[in-house]
Amino acid sequence: MKPEEIARINALARKAKTPEGLTPAEKEEQGALRRRYIDSFKRSLVSQLDNTYVVEPNGESCNATRTKEINAFMLDFKEPKITDKPWVDQCLSHAHSMNCEYTFGNIFVWRTAYVTRICHYKDFLLIRYGRGVDIAYSPPVGTGDFADAVRVLQQDAAENGVTLRLLGVTASYKELLEADFPGKFNYTYSDDYNDYIYSVEKMANLSGKKYHGKRGHITYFMKAYPDWQFEVLTPENVGECIALHTSWIDEKDQTEQKEEDAEFSLEFEAVLSAFDNYKALGFVGGLIRVGGKVIAYTMGEPHSKDCFVTHFEKAPADMRGAFPIINQVFTRQCL
């Protein structure tokens, strides 16, 4: 990326923090420059890998990219593409979990952040995350010989020099593993993979003492911002949501942003990927306007006929009621 383009990104970021803020055209320019920055970063990383060499156990020196190809010769793991959606969805229809990881949209939009790779093995979807010693897998999802699918994951892990580590193992998958590999796996509970699950009816009505707080926040929001409006996400208003997300990043504390720049960039890439492929992914979303300006948005996809997964939800933390109202109105009008 050219120095003047990086300077322009910084200039727009500084202007966004001023009372004047950015014009719609500048916000669109900022989003485009951020995309180019991310693409440039990815190309630079690939170039570094192409010029990195690994000494194999037999003493041979091998290019890092070539090493990856050799290690994956048994299973054809690749980066998810939109064209993979039909067969991945078919496999995911047999998932023993409502985990948000078991949606194609989640796999696809976060593919860069988690270095996600997928493989179509017989009638199973195999998912691998990370690289090097950080490689991990999801339990095989699909139909057929589950034990066989686990064994090929064990082989792939061994080829990559690691012990098979499965993430997101729910109680039902633990039963399957214990049936086929009794006592062979150790299990560690982690809160990192917990999801919030709400009944559509309860989220739409917010009835009962449990939701008293949410109702109070929504009432406050409606009184404070009487001109608020809800809209379904469309190609026409997606650009405003991207601008909102860009503003959310810019408003982060400067020190915090420096420390978590990579995290913000990866999330922003995931958001852009979701918007760029919104229709193809089958996403459903909505937004809230106040004074004609977008202040909150949400989007996700059906996990199954009984479950909908919200992938992204953004609203200003200092605007009381913004999160609860986008929750409730989206549920009422779109689910």
C-alpha positions, -999 to +999 in steps of 0.1 A: +000+000+000+013+035-009+025+058+019+001+085+008-028+060+012-017+051+047-014+088+055-049+093+042-063+066+064-047+082+094-059+117+084-095+104+080-092+086+114-081+119+130-109+138+114-135+113+125-127+122+161-133+159+155-167+176+161-169+180+123-166+143+117-166+127+083-188+134+053-207+104+038-182+105+009-152+104+033-167+075+053-171+056+020-135+064+011-124+053+046-141+020+042-125+014+008-090+023+021-094+000+051-103-029+027-072-021+006-051-020+038-063-055+049-057-069+014-022-054+014-015-069+048-026-104+036-005-102+005+025-092+026+019-122+049+017-146+020+049-131+006+067-137+039+056-173+040+067-178+004+102-167+015+103-187+047+120-221+048+115-249+073+141-276+081+123-309+080+132-338+104+152-355+076+174-324+072+158-311+040+150-274+037+115-268+025+095-236+017+068-230+044+040-229+018+053-262+003+055-277+038+019-269+043+010-287+011+030-318+020+014-319+055-021-317+041-016-343+013-040-368+030-068-344+034-075-315+010-080-287+035-087-254+018-099-219+026-138-217+025-153-202-006-189-191-013-192-220-037-187-244-009-220-233+008-243-260-006-223-291+005-212-275+038-249-267+046-258-303+038-232-316+063-241-290+089-277-301+088-266-332+107-248-312+135-254-324+170-253-288+184-267-253+181-232-239+184-228-208+161-196-224+147-219-248+128-231-223+103-215-216+069-217-179+075-196-181+106-171-204+090-168-182+059-166-146+073-141-155+101-119-176+078-090-152+080-092-144+117-092-181+127-072-194+097-101-217+090-097-245+065-124-270+055-123-304+038-151-325+023-142-360+034-168-386+023-201-372+037-184-352+064-173-316+068-139-314+085-128-281+099-093-271+109-082-239+126-049-222+131-014-232+120+017-248+135+014-258+171-019-240+174-038-262+150-072-275+163-103-290+148-140-292+152-157-326+156-166-341+122-201-330+110-221-351+086-232-387+081-214-420+079-186-435+100-179-409+127-150-429+141-133-431+107-136-393+103-120-388+137-092-411+128-083-392+097-083-360+118-058-378+141-037-386+111-038-350+098-029-337+132+001-361+134+012-350+099+012-315+113+032-324+143+004-320+169-019-341+190-056-340+179-074-312+197-112-308+192-130-276+200-166-271+208-173-306+219-208-306+233-223-333+255-237-352+225-204-352+207-187-363+239-210-393+239-201-401+203-164-399+211-166-420+242-186-446+223-159-450+196-128-440+216-136-449+252-112-432+276-089-420+248-098-383+251-094-358+279-121-331+282-117-296+295-147-273+300-143-238+286-166-208+288-150-194+256-175-214+235-207-205+254-235-189+234-264-170+247-297-187+237-330-169+238-365-180+229-378-159+199-411-155+217-395-142+249-371-119+231-400-105+211-423-098+241-397-094+270-424-104+294-418-114+330-394-102+358-363-116+341-366-090+313-377-061+334-344-044+329-345-047+291-380-033+290-369-003+310-340+004+287-362+002+256-388+025+272-361+050+279-348+048+243-382+053+228-388+084+249-353+098+244-353+092+206-389+094+195-379+096+158-362+062+158-369+039+129-362+003+121-352-009+086-344-043+071-308-045+058-307-041+020-279-034-005-290+002-004-283+008+033-253-016+039-228+012+032-242+031+062-237+001+084-201-002+073-195+035+081-211+029+116-187+000+122-158+021+110-168+049+135-170+023+163-134+013+157-122+050+155-139+058+187-120+032+207-094+045+231-062+052+212-040+031+235-065+002+234-066+004+196-028+002+193-028-029+215-057-046+197-053-032+162-050-067+147-081-079+164-101-049+152-088-053+116-097-090+116-132-083+129-136-055+103-126-079+076-152-104+088-179-077+088-169-065+053-170-101+041-204-106+055-217-074+038-200-082+005-216-116+004-248-108+023-272-122-002-251-153-012-247-162+025-285-160+031-280-135+059-309-115+074-304-082+092-318-049+104-308-015+115-320+013+137-320+050+127-321+080+150-324+114+133-321+097+100-286+083+109-279+046+114-269+040+150-272+002+153-273-029+132-276-067+135-274-096+111-272-134+111-285-165+095-307-195+102-288-223+120-317-247+115-355-245+114-354-241+152-325-217+156-312-184+143-276-173+149-268-136+153-233-130+140-228-093+144-246-067+165-233-032+168-247-002+187-232+027+207-226+016+243-233+051+256-268+052+240-290+036+266-314+011+251-298+008+217-288-029+221-321-041+236-343-023+210-323-037+180-327-072+197-364-069+202-375-052+170-353-074+147-368-105+164-403-092+160-400-082+124-375-106+109-377-139+127 
